[in-house]
Amino acid sequence: MNKFFDPDPSEFEKLEKERIIKELEKVIQKTEREGREEDVEKLKKELKALTHESFWDILFKPIY
């Protein structure tokens, strides 16, 4: 069936996560230019939490 009529929910989640990561990277660059180091560190921790995949997540990732 066509992906337009039957979208894959995991693909949507992946695209949404990528969008959030890109926006977060832009905000980090902006706060670095403004010199707010405390906010930069908080945002970098948040970014790391979003992008980090644990060994167990990789090992037990479902294969389709």
C-alpha positions as CSV (number, residue, x, y, z in Angstrom):
1,M,0.0,0.0,0.0
2,N,1.0,3.6,-0.6
3,K,3.0,5.2,2.3
4,F,0.8,8.3,1.9
5,F,-2.3,6.4,2.9
6,D,-0.6,4.0,5.4
7,P,2.3,5.9,7.1
8,D,4.7,4.1,9.3
9,P,4.4,5.5,12.9
10,S,8.1,4.8,13.6
11,E,9.1,6.8,10.6
12,F,7.0,9.8,11.8
13,E,8.7,9.5,15.3
14,K,12.1,9.4,13.7
15,L,11.4,12.5,11.6
16,E,10.0,14.4,14.6
17,K,13.0,13.5,16.7
18,E,15.3,14.8,13.9
19,R,13.4,18.0,13.7
20,I,13.6,18.6,17.5
21,I,17.4,17.9,17.4
22,K,17.9,20.4,14.6
23,E,15.9,23.1,16.5
24,L,17.9,22.3,19.7
25,E,21.2,22.7,17.9
26,K,20.0,26.1,16.6
27,V,19.1,27.2,20.1
28,I,22.4,26.1,21.4
29,Q,24.3,28.2,18.8
30,K,22.1,31.2,19.6
31,T,22.7,30.9,23.4
32,E,26.5,30.5,22.8
33,R,26.5,33.8,20.8
34,E,24.6,35.5,23.6
35,G,27.2,34.1,26.2
36,R,24.8,32.3,28.4
37,E,27.0,29.4,29.5
38,E,24.7,27.9,32.1
39,D,21.9,27.6,29.5
40,V,24.3,26.2,26.9
41,E,25.3,23.4,29.3
42,K,21.7,22.5,30.1
43,L,20.8,22.5,26.4
44,K,23.8,20.3,25.5
45,K,22.8,17.8,28.2
46,E,19.3,17.7,26.7
47,L,20.7,17.2,23.2
48,K,22.9,14.4,24.5
49,A,19.9,12.7,26.1
50,L,18.0,12.9,22.8
51,T,20.9,11.6,20.6
52,H,22.3,9.0,23.0
53,E,21.5,5.4,22.2
54,S,22.4,2.9,24.9
55,F,24.1,-0.3,24.0
56,W,21.0,-2.3,25.0
57,D,18.8,-0.2,22.8
58,I,21.1,-0.9,19.8
59,L,21.4,-4.6,20.7
60,F,17.7,-5.3,21.2
61,K,16.5,-3.0,18.4
62,P,13.6,-4.7,16.6
63,I,14.5,-5.8,13.1
64,Y,11.8,-5.4,10.5
